[in-house]
Each structure stands twice: as structure tokens, then as C-alpha cells.
Amino acid sequence: MNRLITIAGFVVTTTLVVGCESAPGRLAIDAENVAPDKILDFKILYRTNCAGCHGAGGRGGAAITLADPIYLAVADDVVIRRATADGIAGTSMPAFARRSGGMLTDQQIDAIIDGMRERWANPGAMAASNPPPYSDSLPGDARRGAEVFAAYCASCHGEGGRGGRGSAGGGSIVDGSYLALVSDQGLRTMVIVGRPDLGAPDWRDNVPGKPMRFQDIADVVAWLSTQRPQFSGQPY
């Protein structure tokens, strides 16, 4: 009798242990444990560090879509590595590199970038286009930018950028809370690559058959920048 109780207790205990180890959200135990700084699996690194803002699978999050061939064609590895490692001052993008106060090694950041390119890049995405440069050191003309916005952006974002009407209308692009959390470079990137996950076109398709010129992009970003609330700590 005591032996039967012992065997039954062993079975229950084993079942509980196996059940806990296979519970959702818990990593499976491998033959050998892997130290956190040795994990180089893209899926694990992206899920635990990036998906919260950029969305599962690189799209659908609050931040810019990463699973976008246009974005990956415009932003090179140096740009993405710098943003990932050091963060973007004045925005919600934190630093992930250990040297900048984060938790990831240089090898892990490289694994994230390599994984993004392997899964989401398309070398032919820009084959028939001349994409604008990721950044532009020349200042834009804010006054002319208001005209550019009216021509290319107001159909979705409404007059003065205060939000479009109806289900197809875009949200306010001059909302103070939004502009306080995005840098001028972030605005430029958004104008160039759009938000395909939200139906926002890239620089080529705001007006059919009339892509934005490079100067148009610089000017509309300059205008948007003037709409940002003026207070200390704003992004640059």
C-alpha cells in the first residue's frame, strides 16, 4: 500500500514538473543551459527586445515597421545598429548595447540586424526607384513645407495635420504628445517609407504619379518640426 502511494506521488510530481516546464511563455530546458548573453537566436532576441514597440513579426506596433523592404533599403546597417545600440535621445527608443546601459552584446545586436535583413529585406524593392537618402544635412524650408503638406499629406491627415475625417482618415500628425516623442529624423523616415501596416504610403505614392522630391521631404519635415511643443528635453 505504501509503495502504491509512493509511486502515485512520483507520477503526480513528475507531471507537475513537466507541465510547468511546458507552460506558455516559459523557455524549454535544453540539454545545457545558455547564458543570456550567449543567446543569438533572432526569434528570441527580437521577441524579448523589439516586439513590444515594433510589433510581432516586425509590424503592427506603435513604432515604425521594421519588416518593411523600403525601410531596410533606405536605412543601412550602420543606421540600424546605432539606433539599436545607443537608442535615440529624446524619444521612446532606448539603448540596448551594454556600453550604453543596455543588456545586449554587440554580437546579439548584429544577430538582430542580420535576422531582419534575412527575413524582411528585398534587394529589388528599390530597383526602379531613386530613394531619398536616409538623412539630409540641408535644412528644409518650413514655410514651403506647409504647402507641401497640403499637397501630399492633408488628404489623409486633414487640414493643418489635425486629423482626417472618416474611417480612412489618418490621425493628427501635429499632436503635441506625438511630436514630443519623435525626432526630426523619425519624421523624415516616416515620410519616406510610410507606415505600410497602417495603410500610409511611402514618398512615391501620396499623389499618384507624382512622387515627392527630396526637397519636398526636407521641407515638410521642417514644417512638422515647427509644430512640436517647445519645452526642455524635446528630441533633436
Secondary structure in CASP SS format (residue, H / E / C, confidence):
PFRMAT SS
TARGET T0000
AUTHOR 0000-0000-0000
METHOD secondary structure of the structure
MODEL  1
M C 1.00
N H 1.00
R H 1.00
L H 1.00
I H 1.00
T H 1.00
I H 1.00
A H 1.00
G H 1.00
F H 1.00
V H 1.00
V H 1.00
T H 1.00
T H 1.00
T H 1.00
L H 1.00
V H 1.00
V H 1.00
G H 1.00
C H 1.00
E H 1.00
S C 1.00
A C 1.00
P C 1.00
G C 1.00
R C 1.00
L C 1.00
A C 1.00
I C 1.00
D C 1.00
A C 1.00
E C 1.00
N C 1.00
V C 1.00
A C 1.00
P H 1.00
D H 1.00
K H 1.00
I C 1.00
L C 1.00
D C 1.00
F H 1.00
K H 1.00
I H 1.00
L H 1.00
Y H 1.00
R H 1.00
T H 1.00
N H 1.00
C C 1.00
A H 1.00
G H 1.00
C H 1.00
H H 1.00
G C 1.00
A H 1.00
G H 1.00
G H 1.00
R C 1.00
G C 1.00
G C 1.00
A C 1.00
A C 1.00
I C 1.00
T C 1.00
L C 1.00
A C 1.00
D C 1.00
P H 1.00
I H 1.00
Y H 1.00
L H 1.00
A H 1.00
V H 1.00
A C 1.00
D C 1.00
D H 1.00
V H 1.00
V H 1.00
I H 1.00
R H 1.00
R H 1.00
A H 1.00
T H 1.00
A H 1.00
D H 1.00
G C 1.00
I C 1.00
A C 1.00
G C 1.00
T C 1.00
S C 1.00
M C 1.00
P C 1.00
A C 1.00
F C 1.00
A E 1.00
R H 1.00
R H 1.00
S H 1.00
G C 1.00
G C 1.00
M C 1.00
L E 1.00
T C 1.00
D H 1.00
Q H 1.00
Q H 1.00
I H 1.00
D H 1.00
A H 1.00
I H 1.00
I H 1.00
D H 1.00
G H 1.00
M H 1.00
R H 1.00
E H 1.00
R H 1.00
W H 1.00
A C 1.00
N C 1.00
P C 1.00
G C 1.00
A C 1.00
M C 1.00
A C 1.00
A C 1.00
S C 1.00
N C 1.00
P C 1.00
P C 1.00
P C 1.00
Y C 1.00
S C 1.00
D C 1.00
S C 1.00
L C 1.00
P C 1.00
G C 1.00
D C 1.00
A H 1.00
R H 1.00
R H 1.00
G H 1.00
A H 1.00
E H 1.00
V H 1.00
F H 1.00
A H 1.00
A H 1.00
Y H 1.00
C C 1.00
A H 1.00
S H 1.00
C H 1.00
H H 1.00
G C 1.00
E H 1.00
G H 1.00
G H 1.00
R C 1.00
G C 1.00
G C 1.00
R C 1.00
G C 1.00
S C 1.00
A C 1.00
G C 1.00
G C 1.00
G C 1.00
S C 1.00
I C 1.00
V C 1.00
D C 1.00
G H 1.00
S H 1.00
Y H 1.00
L H 1.00
A C 1.00
L C 1.00
V C 1.00
S C 1.00
D H 1.00
Q H 1.00
G H 1.00
L H 1.00
R H 1.00
T H 1.00
M H 1.00
V H 1.00
I H 1.00
V H 1.00
G C 1.00
R E 1.00
P H 1.00
D H 1.00
L H 1.00
G C 1.00
A E 1.00
P C 1.00
D C 1.00
W C 1.00
R C 1.00
D C 1.00
N C 1.00
V C 1.00
P C 1.00
G C 1.00
K C 1.00
P C 1.00
M C 1.00
R C 1.00
F H 1.00
Q H 1.00
D H 1.00
I H 1.00
A H 1.00
D H 1.00
V H 1.00
V H 1.00
A H 1.00
W H 1.00
L H 1.00
S H 1.00
T H 1.00
Q C 1.00
R C 1.00
P C 1.00
Q C 1.00
F C 1.00
S C 1.00
G C 1.00
Q C 1.00
P C 1.00
Y C 1.00
END
